[in-house]
Structure formats: C-alpha cells, structure tokens
C-alpha cells in the first residue's frame, strides 16, 4: 500500500559535497525531486551520478551538506528511508542460478513478508513487469532485457514509494528498452516517484517531466524538461506555419524592431522567427503577420533537443 504523499520534496539535496582521495566528486550540489514525478539525472561518466545515488540510498554518508528523503535525514534515519525506497543497479547482481520465483521470494522474505503475502506480491510484480510466464525460469538463462525486468520486479517487492534506477536501459535492444519505459510510465501512473540516472538522453526527453544535469560534480540545470529545452536560448525562437504564401513576409517582419531572423524551414509555408524579447513580443509578432493578411495555421516555441541542451551545459574532455 502506498504511503500518503504530501507537498514536500521526495528528495531534497542541499549543498552536498563529497570527495574520494582528494578528488571532489560532488561540489556543493543542490536539487529537489517532487512527488510522483519521473526525474532524469543526467551527466557524463565521472560527473558524480553514482556517488549521488549512493548517498540518496543511504549507502554513503555525505561529507557536507544535507540530504533528506521523505523528510528524513540520510545520516540519522537510515531504516525509515530504506523501507520506502527501491534501488535498481545498472547490472544484475548474483543469484543467477535461482529461478525468477526463488529470487523474488528470497527478497520478499528479507523484507519480512509472510509466505502467503510473498506469493501474492510476487504474482503482482510479475504481472506488472509481464514476466508471468518466466516464473520458473533460471535467471542465468534469461536475456539482458528479461533480467532487467526481474531486477525491477525485485525492487517492487516491498512496494517502495521511490524507485532509484541506475542506467536501467543500458545494454537493452530497442524493443526491450521501449517496453521497460512503458513499465516505468505505468509505475508513475500508480503514484510512484521515479529517479533515473541515465545517459540515454533521447529517451529521457520523452519519458521524464523533470531533469537534473550534473557535470564534474556541479549541478548545471535542475527543473522541468520544458524549461531545459528552452532556457539556454539567448533569444526566443518561434515556429509559425501559414495556410498559404504571404508576399514580402520576411522583409516586412525584419523591418520591425526586435525581429532578428526570419528563416524558412523544410516545411511548406513554415518559418522560424528569432526575436529580442526586450524589444518585441509574440503578440506584436502575430499582429504583424495578420496585418499582412497571413492566415496562421500553427504557432509554437521552437524547443532545442535534449541532446543539444546537454552539450551546451556540459564540458568537453575525458573525465
């Protein structure tokens, strides 16, 4: 049964630092993860993602700053936090000679579930992860995608409110990756909060509603996905599609104060318009098009792809 969810952040990280043998893995990072969100945690290798995950999971004590999970401090409330989280590492651990049922039953017992309750829970998580037919299969004989599903089913045995997933789609073929993402979306609809550490940016753009980008131990961005896709643009860019050609459109718009560029796209009667928001706004822009007898079919903000935003925010070079 899910715990009640209130308005406080599920994860609250404030000015957290951590070092290993003189190397500063985290340099005062701060961000929050809101309830029932699907939050991406993105960064190059060596950025500090795994260190952060271990701190949130109470496997590592932060050397500086404050970390709270469900309002509990990770230093002093380890048991309370572990009851409500589930951690899925980036690779399947041992127990490969167990069957799927034996593996899940082992962890159910470790969480203190009785025999009857374990059987019910195992059936439920196998149904959710579409693994009913593999109940008696040896884990060692399963594909990478199937093993990832078993690992996710194991995370769900104690019905956690927060799922912490480290590169969950790593090594999966395209179909297995899509199916895993569909399962995660269903878990979010069920009220879970999901925190995904990943470098597969294109999938996070479609899957997550919020994201934190970390690089060299520093948070470069944390907020909504829409905010990430637009905040780095120095000047707003909008796409406008017209019903038909408008004679002299580009020259007329460029004569207006603040209109910087008017570029046709690959689509018929569509233009990409860049302007200085301090000198003009979308209302004036649309009014000018209508004044030129243009009929507007669509008008929308031109959003950069997550990959480009990621490259803009992170530094080049080997970590």
C-alpha positions, 0 to 999 in steps of 0.5 A: 500500500502506498504511503500518503504523499504530501507537498514536500520534496521526495528528495531534497539535496542541499549543498552536498559535497563529497570527495574520494582521495582528494578528488571532489566528486560532488561540489556543493550540489543542490536539487529537489525531486517532487512527488510522483514525478519521473526525474532524469539525472543526467551527466557524463561518466565521472560527473558524480551520478553514482556517488549521488545515488549512493548517498540518496540510498543511504549507502554513503554518508555525505561529507557536507551538506544535507540530504533528506528523503521523505523528510528524513535525514540520510545520516540519522534515519537510515531504516525509515528511508530504506523501507520506502525506497527501491534501488535498481543497479545498472547490472544484475547482481548474483543469484543467477542460478535461482529461478525468477520465483526463488529470487523474488521470494528470497527478497520478499522474505528479507523484507519480512513478508509472510509466505502467503503475502510473498506469493501474492506480491510476487504474482503482482510484480510479475504481472506488472513487469509481464514476466508471468510466464518466466516464473520458473525460469533460471535467471542465468538463462534469461536475456539482458532485457528479461533480467532487467525486468526481474531486477525491477520486479525485485525492487517492487517487492516491498512496494517502495514509494521511490524507485532509484534506477541506475542506467536501467536501459543500458545494454537493452535492444530497442524493443526491450528498452521501449517496453521497460519505459512503458513499465516505468510510465505505468509505475508513475501512473500508480503514484510512484516517484521515479529517479533515473540516472541515465545517459540515454538522453533521447529517451529521457526527453520523452519519458521524464517531466523533470531533469537534473544535469550534473557535470564534474560534480556541479549541478548545471540545470535542475527543473522541468524538461520544458524549461531545459529545452528552452532556457539556454536560448539567448533569444526566443525562437518561434515556429509559425506555419501559414495556410498559404504564401504571404508576399514580402513576409520576411522583409516586412517582419525584419523591418520591425524592431526586435525581429532578428531572423526570419528563416524558412524551414523544410516545411511548406509555408513554415518559418522560424522567427528569432526575436529580442524579447526586450524589444518585441513580443509574440503578440506584436509578432502575430499582429504583424503577420495578420496585418499582412493578411497571413492566415496562421495555421500553427504557432509554437516555441521552437524547443532545442533537443535534449541532446543539444541542451546537454552539450551546451551545459556540459564540458568537453574532455575525458573525465 
